[in-house]
Amino acid sequence: MANVDTPGYHTKDVNFKQALSMASFEGGGQEFTTTVSDVRGLLERPDGNNVDLDRESLLLAQTQLQYQMGVQLVKSNFHQLLSAINGGS
């Protein structure tokens, strides 16, 4: 979204799942490079920019929902653990 008004900017994407698995696999604090790729199939405006606010907003909403779900799962696990520690009360 930050580059929606930058002439000539083309939308890029990072496969976060792949980057996370590579970081987990390589481990040991070694450096690894992520693959950044141009997103194809988006309409390009006359200034050469192809950022689609609807697409970016949808991706942001999906990420926010995934984060909220993860937080709720962690909270639930902590509540279960706390309940077990307190003897179920």
C-alpha angles and dihedrals in degrees: 000000000000092000099046091114098039109112113233095011115143122204114255130197136202121204097228095184091055092046091050093049091048091050091048093046097046094040121154094096092282118153119251132179125234122218113242113192135185114248109238129207099041120131114254120220122222090264090059095252117131102182109138111204092198091055093046092047091051092050090048092050091049091050092048091051092049090050093049091049091050092050091050091050092050091047090050092051091049091050090051091049092048090049091052091048091050092050097255097301 
